[in-house]
Amino acid sequence: MRIAVILLILVLVQSVQAAETYEFVTKWGSFGEGDGQFGMLMPRWVATDSSGYIYATESHRIQKFESDGTYITQWGSEGTDDGQFSLPEGLAVDSSEYVYVVDSGNSRIQKFESDGTYITQWGSRGTGNGQFNYPNGIAVDSSGYVYVADSGNSRIQKFESDGTYITQWGSRGTGDGQFSQPFGVAVDSSGYVYIVDGNSRIQKFESDGTYIIQWGSEGTGDGQFYLPFGVAVDSSDNVYVADLQRVQKFESDGTFVTPCRMSGAGQFIGVAVDPSGNVYAADTNDHIQKFAKVLTTDSLKVTSDPAGAEIYLDGVATGQVTPYTFTGLASKDYEVVVEKECYTTPDPKTVTVSPASIATADFALVSDRLCSSVPEFPSPVIPAVVLIGCIGIALLSARRNN
């Protein structure tokens, strides 16, 4: 009688984020000096706040918009006084809705209320702590620390929200932690800092500048970069990089996810992501472009450990073995079962397939010990040898008794 010994069957059914693409939604802006227009220096960098408002730097002013491009307000003019600018570049908005602007031509950072009311500034031209040489990108983390890409000095500087200098890292070069004119900077929810490096790569650091990882090389393929500038991070810590005529999306370890393709000609510079996951990019043809995420068709991914198990959906053999992803399924509940020889068949599990996610059924199977441990003789030679040995022992024993 065969007795199956079952140690453990673990069946995990879960939903993971669906494979995705981005579609163009709208764009706004034109060449000019009026409200909602962009001047000779075009829109360069963009940022969003917790309410979804969009801020853009251009020429010598900051403009603020609704998420659909409706003009709200602006501030700034050309000059060196408080609230004036000379080539404003990167900007960032903190959790209290304060707006930080890189006033690159004046080698300083200016801080404002969300309506443009001037608060404070810091910085001057030079190479010392707290000084800048044509800075570009800026980011603020959840604790209010401010990170500035000091491009001309090939370094990142970190400050308190009032401009008090904390630390810096980086030097000119191509090694780990070195830069060729760092441009964009972003910080995720865990405080990791992402830098767009002129060496056609993204570098990731601890908040104190400790190097972690990098990805990218020069080119136009997925995960490669050609003239990258802006970088942004969403609420799930995905990383978005503005790269020529696309924005590329990555996981926080550099795994490529998908691109957003530009509508029309030009080149993307700055990029931002709002709380709803919409992507905004500034292009060199005087536009802000908006993209929204689109989920793929209903899918079901079935895996098992070990692999190679036959898959049944609603009691019907599919002819597929694990791992396998079914696509284009109807949105409904499916009964999933897998079977593999010499492994105990787990109970059926019900998985809901919907447009919002790729449903995943992951089976960890346990072997049927009796199936895998019954001894078998590989050839008739072995039992013959055993029989001869037994006869010999019997004869020797009989001799001794006599």
Buried (B, 14 or more C-beta within 10 A) or exposed (E): EEEEEEEEBEBEBEBEEBBEBBEBBBBBBEEEEEEBBBBEBBBBBBBBBEEEBBBBBBBBBBBBBEBEBEBBEBBBEEEEEEBBBBBBBBBBBBEEBBBBBBBBBBBBBBBBEBEBEBBEBBBEEEEEEBBBBBBBBBBBBEEBBBBBBBBBBBBBBBBEBEBEBBEBBBEEEEEEBBBBBBBBBBBBEEBBBBBBBBBBBBBBBEBEBEBBEBBBEEEEEEBBBBBBBBBBBBEEBBBBBBBBBBBBBBEBEBEBBBBBBBBEEBBBBBBBBBEEBBBBBBBBBBBBBBBBBEBEEBBBBBBBEEEEBBBBBEEEEBEBBBBBEBEEBEEEEBEBBBBBEEBBBBEBBEBEBBEEBBBBBBBBBBBBBEEEEEEEEEEEEEEEEEEEEEEEEEEEEEEEEE
